[in-house]
Amino acid sequence: MTMLMRWASELEVPEWPQFMRGCIAYRASLDRELPDTPRTAREFGG
């Protein structure tokens, strides 16, 4: 068994609504904490 397989058995993946709320909360925190940082419209390509 690989290390990834061992970790995967302990992981939980949030459902989409919870995941998206977390993403939005994180992005809002960037606006509060780094208001003067340049923004980009570039898409993530990963």
N, C-alpha and C positions, 0 to 999 in steps of 0.2 A: 504494500500500500504506500503510495507516495505521500509526501507531506501535504500537498494540496488536497488530496483525498481525505486525509485526517482532518484538516481544517474545515473542509466543506461539510463534514458531518456535524460540525459545531456551529456553523453559520446559520443565520436567519436572513432572508431577503424580504424587505418590506413590500407590501402590496403597492401598486402604482399610486393610489391616492396619498398614502403616507409618504412614499418616496418623493413625490412632487411637492408636498407641503414642506418637507425638509429642504429640498433644493431652493424653493422660494424663500424660506426663512434664512438660509445661508446667503443667498444673493442680497436680500434686504439688509443683512448684517454688514455686507461689504459697502452698501450705500451709506450706512450710518458710520462705520468705522474708517472708511477710506473715501470720503466724499469728493476729494480732489484728484483721485487717481483717474487717468485717462480711461475711457471706455472704448470698446471695439464692437463692431457688428459681425466680425469674422465668425464663421461657423466652426465648431469643433469637428475635426476630421477623423477622429479616432475610431 
